Amino acid sequence: MTGSDVGSTLDRLVQRLLDARAPGGHWTGELASSALSTATAVIALRLAGRDDHLVARGLEWLERTQNEDGGWGDTVLSISNISTTALCWSAFTVAERRSAAARSGEEWMRRTAGGLEPQHLAHALASRYGNDRTFSVPILTVLAVAGHVPWRLVPQLPFELAACPQSWFRRLGLPVVSYALPALIAVGHVRHRQCASSNPLARLVRHAASKKTLEVLERIQPANGGFLEAIPLTSFVAISLRAAGYSGHPVLRKALQFLEASVHNDGSWPIDTNLATWVTTLSVNALRDRLPVDQREPIREWILRQQYVEVHPYTGAGPGGWAWTDLPGGVPDADDTAGALLALHNLGAVDSRVLKAAASGVEWLLGSQNRDGGIPTFCRGWGKLPFDRSSPDITAHALLAWSAWRPSLNSQVRARIDAAMGWALAFLERKQRPDGAWVPLWFGNQFAINEENPVYGTSRVLVALNQVQPHSVMADRAADWLLAAQNHDGGWGGDRLVSSTIEETSVAVAALFGAAGECAAVAVGRGTAWIVESTRDGNGTSPSPIGFYFAKLWYYERLYPLIFAADAMARGSGSIRRGSNT
């Protein structure tokens, strides 16, 4: 491989990324079709007696995409799992479609759960999710609706707590993560209506709280009906309200309208509507100086319009943050806020309006920092469940954003940033594994141990350390781990000895580009050569399911490999040294 190979591949990747923009100049992307989303949407529409054509097309898509073993994974590239297969099996049951696919799915469930007895099904789902009931209880609710388990095996979610002031939520120890409040309410209602507690006091309290909690659910529902723009979450709410007897409730009506509007042309549904803000800021930050100057202003204006300027009714988050999408169901979060801040910085032309937006975003991130020094996704101090905890990858992203804007802000804010960065670095030091790696929150690898992705997590943290604490002991240990995790073919997978992907190889190359030493330079050269070959000189970027949505829901995004590869090639294009011709 020569420098010209790298240059021509980079040029092709950049041009393809620029060509992928929406008419407004930003990026929208395309999320993978999801069997899990399709199954839940089909059940919701079928129970409500809505469009039979959509139901039939959804079931046909499930039949076409069933894995050879009889189960379903979250995407067409995913291995079968019990959550998705249970929901697909239930979709065929609710629709009374006893096809060969339905029978194969039932047999897969029998083998995997150790039988179709209700106790076996409930135990198998509980084993997958542990103490986090965010997803296990909604799935059991669907199984109960389908008649596969009795209602008594569905744990009662304390929906009555949603009647308390929102400021209390983080102190109540809710059994679901912060963004699952709609499911807590709706699923809690149907369990109470179908199988009320034997405790008369609990029955009385829940009956008294019913009207108030439904009002909360209605208040936090976005204008388009989609909670978090998420098809599964919105479907679970619709299924639960319908099964609880609230067939005329406005929340149900709007949720069904959202589902009908979200279907793909092939009859399937994605896990979420889009990640427009996220992929736009990722693209800007990958392109940097390769984004034409005369095309930056529309993107800058678009990003500025996505900033939240009021308290969010869903989480109570203050103004200043960004969500992952430009649609009404988005919720401001730390990862997207950091990404937007970096994009605004990389777009340049900082005027008073941009500086004001940046200062507000920096303040939002500072206010999100947990007592442990790390940064969570949505809410400071909410709880201890996995998707509400501080995470290394989001903390690293905040470090980059703070570092970028620190020189432009006043001395008081700079002092706060300095303190926050110190706490964040201490958090990362504590969370670094003995072998030098970090595990991220929102990305995994289905073939790695515990489905984790230390290559992604370590790479993202190392990129930040290269900027704010280069060549530190922490950074050197991370680089050593990445060097040891490189595969013989020159690429990286999610962990050691896991097959290489474009996404994971790209983030590793981007991280090692800033590491010191000849070994890192050689590894960058080998990784860059792997990207050139695997993308066919930049002409093809096949996605891999490395994204987690919540509660182990897998997805892939069409733009991820293109964005990550362009970023890596731009960083490493000048680093081809000895060892790159392997």
MOMO-V517018 format. One record per residue. PHI is phi in radians with two decimals (none if undefined). D_FIRST is the distance of its C-alpha to the first C-alpha in whole Angstrom. Layout:
phi-><PHI,PHI>
d_first-><D_FIRST,D_FIRST>
This chain:
phi-><none,-2.02,-1.05,-1.18,-1.07,-1.12,-1.08,-1.20,-1.15,-1.08,-1.04,-1.20,-1.10,-1.09,-1.13,-1.12,-1.18,-1.12,-1.23,-1.45,-1.25,-1.33,-0.96,-1.35,1.74,-1.62,-1.94,-1.91,1.34,-2.67,-1.42,-1.10,-1.13,-2.17,-1.13,-1.12,-1.09,-1.08,-1.11,-1.19,-1.14,-1.04,-1.11,-1.07,-1.20,-1.15,-1.08,-1.48,1.20,-1.51,-0.92,-1.13,-1.14,-1.12,-1.07,-1.11,-1.15,-1.11,-1.16,-1.13,-1.11,-1.09,-1.14,-1.23,-1.87,-1.09,-1.20,-1.09,-1.39,1.72,-1.74,-2.29,-1.80,-1.14,-2.17,-1.25,-1.82,-1.78,-1.30,-1.10,-2.41,-1.23,-1.12,-1.15,-1.14,-1.05,-1.25,-1.14,-0.98,-1.17,-1.09,-1.14,-1.16,-1.09,-1.44,0.98,-1.98,-1.59,-1.58,-1.09,-1.11,-1.10,-1.16,-1.16,-1.12,-1.09,-1.17,-1.05,-1.09,-1.07,-1.18,-1.32,-1.52,1.39,2.35,-1.74,-1.09,-0.92,-1.11,-1.16,-1.10,-1.12,-1.17,-1.11,-1.25,-1.10,-1.15,-1.28,-1.97,1.10,-1.34,-1.43,-1.69,-0.95,-2.01,-1.12,-1.23,-1.02,-1.14,-1.07,-1.06,-1.11,-1.08,-1.21,-1.03,-1.37,1.50,-1.50,-2.40,-1.32,-1.10,-1.14,-1.51,-1.56,-1.02,-1.41,-1.40,-1.37,-1.09,-1.09,-1.17,-1.19,-1.39,-1.33,-1.00,-1.01,-1.15,-1.48,-0.95,-1.19,-1.69,-1.55,1.13,-1.07,-1.43,-2.26,-1.28,-1.01,-1.46,-1.74,-0.96,-1.03,-1.20,-0.95,-1.23,-1.19,-1.18,-1.07,-1.09,-1.18,-1.12,-1.13,-1.27,-1.52,-2.69,-1.16,-1.07,-1.34,-1.42,-1.10,-1.17,-1.09,-1.06,-1.11,-1.09,-1.19,-1.11,-1.18,-1.54,-1.02,-1.11,-1.11,-1.22,-1.18,-1.16,-1.08,-1.05,-1.17,-1.19,-1.59,-1.26,-1.11,-1.05,-1.53,1.62,-1.67,-1.21,1.05,1.04,-1.69,-1.13,-1.09,-1.08,-1.11,-1.14,-1.06,-1.10,-1.11,-1.05,-1.17,-1.12,-1.15,-1.23,-1.48,1.65,-1.62,-1.16,-1.82,-1.24,-1.07,-1.11,-1.11,-1.05,-1.19,-1.11,-1.16,-1.11,-1.08,-1.11,-1.13,-1.46,-1.76,-1.24,-1.33,-1.10,-1.53,1.67,-1.76,-2.17,-1.44,-1.27,-2.65,-1.14,-2.85,-2.05,-1.02,-1.16,-1.09,-1.24,-1.19,-1.21,-1.05,-1.16,-1.03,-1.25,-1.34,-1.32,0.84,-1.30,-1.54,-1.45,-0.93,-1.04,-1.30,-1.90,-1.48,-1.05,-1.07,-1.21,-1.04,-1.10,-1.11,-1.11,-1.05,-1.20,-1.50,-1.24,-1.39,-1.97,-2.33,-1.08,-1.40,-1.17,-1.39,-1.83,1.35,-1.14,-1.26,-1.20,2.06,-1.65,-2.15,-1.76,-1.45,-2.35,-1.63,-1.66,-1.08,-1.42,-1.21,-2.32,-1.04,-2.52,-1.22,-1.14,-1.26,-1.14,-1.08,-1.09,-1.17,-1.07,-1.16,-1.13,-1.08,-1.18,-1.26,-1.30,1.24,0.89,-1.35,-1.89,-1.10,-1.21,-1.13,-1.10,-1.12,-1.11,-1.13,-1.07,-1.14,-1.15,-1.08,-1.08,-1.05,-1.15,-1.06,-1.28,-1.58,-1.13,-1.37,-1.11,-1.38,1.64,-1.55,-1.97,-1.53,-1.38,-1.91,-2.32,-1.23,1.15,-1.22,-2.96,-1.91,-1.24,-0.87,-1.49,-1.99,-1.37,-1.08,-2.37,-1.08,-1.18,-1.23,-1.07,-1.10,-1.11,-1.11,-1.00,-1.11,-1.15,-1.06,-1.09,-1.14,-1.70,-0.90,-1.11,-1.60,-1.87,-1.25,-1.11,-1.14,-1.20,-1.05,-1.13,-1.15,-1.10,-1.03,-1.14,-1.12,-1.17,-1.09,-1.15,-1.15,-1.13,-1.14,-1.06,-1.09,-1.12,-1.22,-1.51,-1.18,-1.17,-0.96,-1.48,1.79,-1.72,-2.19,-1.84,-1.42,-1.65,-1.75,-2.40,-2.49,-2.53,-1.18,-1.80,-1.61,-1.06,1.00,1.02,-1.58,-2.40,-1.14,-1.13,-1.11,-1.08,-1.15,-1.12,-1.15,-1.21,-1.13,-1.00,-1.19,-1.11,-1.04,-1.55,-1.83,-2.62,-1.15,1.02,-1.32,-1.03,-1.07,-1.17,-1.11,-1.14,-1.13,-1.09,-1.06,-1.15,-1.10,-1.07,-1.25,-1.54,-1.15,-1.34,-1.10,-1.40,1.72,-1.73,-2.26,-1.87,-1.28,-2.73,-1.09,1.13,-1.93,-0.93,-1.20,-2.26,-1.12,-1.08,-1.28,-1.11,-1.15,-1.20,-1.18,-1.07,-1.06,-1.29,-1.32,-1.02,-1.64,-1.47,-1.56,1.84,-1.17,-1.07,-1.14,-1.11,-1.16,-1.10,-1.08,-1.08,-1.16,-1.14,-1.12,-1.08,-1.10,-1.12,-1.00,-1.22,-1.29,-1.66,0.92,1.05,1.57,-1.58,-2.58,-2.38,-1.34,-1.38,-2.19,-1.34,-1.94,-1.55,-1.69,-1.65,-2.61,0.90,1.11,-1.65,-1.51,-2.62,-2.31,-2.10,-0.97,-1.50,-0.92,-1.09,-1.20,-1.12,-1.13,-1.18,-1.09,-1.10,-1.12,-1.17,-1.16,-1.26,-1.74,-1.09,-1.75,-1.99,-1.36,-2.20,-0.97,1.78,-1.44,-1.68,-1.42>
d_first-><0,4,7,8,6,8,11,11,11,13,16,16,17,19,21,22,23,25,26,27,30,34,36,37,34,33,31,33,31,32,33,33,36,38,40,42,43,44,46,48,48,50,52,53,54,56,58,59,60,57,55,55,53,50,51,51,47,46,47,46,42,43,44,41,38,40,38,39,41,43,42,40,37,37,34,33,30,33,35,38,40,44,44,43,44,48,48,47,49,52,51,52,55,56,55,57,55,55,52,50,47,50,51,48,47,51,50,47,49,51,49,47,50,52,54,55,58,58,58,55,53,54,53,50,49,50,48,45,46,48,50,49,51,49,47,49,53,52,50,54,55,54,55,58,58,57,60,58,59,62,62,63,60,58,59,60,58,60,60,63,61,60,63,63,62,58,58,59,57,54,57,59,56,55,53,51,48,49,47,49,53,53,53,55,58,57,57,59,62,61,62,65,66,66,67,68,69,72,72,75,74,70,71,73,70,68,70,71,67,67,67,66,62,62,63,60,58,59,58,55,54,51,53,51,52,48,48,45,44,43,45,45,47,49,50,51,54,55,55,57,59,60,61,63,65,64,63,65,63,61,58,58,58,55,53,53,53,49,48,50,47,44,44,41,41,40,43,41,41,38,39,39,40,37,35,35,35,33,30,31,31,28,26,28,26,23,23,25,25,23,26,28,31,34,33,33,37,37,35,37,40,39,38,41,43,42,43,47,50,52,53,51,54,52,51,53,50,51,49,46,43,41,40,37,39,41,43,47,46,44,45,43,41,39,36,36,38,36,33,35,36,33,32,35,34,31,32,34,38,40,43,46,46,42,43,46,44,42,45,46,43,42,46,45,43,45,48,45,45,46,49,46,44,41,41,42,41,44,47,48,50,50,50,48,47,43,42,44,43,41,38,35,32,35,36,33,33,36,35,33,35,38,36,35,38,40,40,42,45,48,49,50,47,45,47,47,43,43,46,44,40,42,43,40,38,41,40,37,38,40,38,35,35,36,32,31,30,32,33,32,35,34,31,31,29,31,30,30,33,36,33,32,29,28,25,26,29,27,24,27,29,27,25,29,30,27,29,33,33,29,29,32,33,32,29,28,29,27,24,25,26,22,21,23,22,19,18,17,14,13,15,19,22,25,26,25,25,24,22,19,19,18,21,21,17,17,20,19,16,19,21,19,18,21,22,23,21,18,18,18,15,13,14,13,9,10,11,9,7,10,11,9,9,13,14,13,11,14,16,18,19,21,24,25,29,28,31,34,37,40,42,39,38,35,33,29,29,27,25,24,21,20,22,20,17,17,19,16,13,16,17,14,12,13,12,9,10,11,10,7,5,8>
